[in-house]
Amino acid sequence: MKEPDVITTDQLISEVIECAKRIRRQLGPGFLEKVYKNAMVVELRKLKLNFETEKLIQVLYDGIVVGEYRTDIIVEGKLILELKATQDLSIANEVQLVNYLTSTGIDDGLLINFGSDKLQFKRKYRIYRKL
């Protein structure tokens, strides 16, 4: 792996997905979201990546705070991880992540669901990108 200060977002996402796969193999489905988040923190520490958990995000309207949220994990200041432990991902889960991206100015997010029959990933962007 490259040094964290030069790792690209795509490389970072690949590393995080590998972490999620290791977590899922060891824990399986069925735990609360917090358990998977704690396991992800362990994995990110092993990789010596910089991250923040439960970072407060303020939503501003005309310069006034009108709402606050907490992100699950922000990795290297450029990737928001939103972890779920549900039967399936919903549009509301995706919208939540895009709102976090919009409020922080971070361009990339990864939605990870540990609770479904198969591990689910969905990459989201702050600004719409044609692939």
C-alpha angles and dihedrals in degrees: 000000000000123000109283094242092060101035113121121231090248091053090047091052090050090052092048092049090052089051090051091050091052091049093049093048092052101038104025121199127312106065127113118268090251091063092055091045091053090049090050089053089054090051094047090050090052088055091048091233121157113243144159126212128207092006112183114242119195121206111214130202116184087345093305124115107245099166145006133210136174122227120220097227136344112200122205089342090281110073128056115205117203110189124199136182101196136124091255140353116260135205087250089060090052093047090049091056093046089051089053090050092049093048095048100037089233110142103210136050136174123208112203123187117195095173102070126087088262126030108263129209130183124178116211131188133211090222120037112258127192108224 
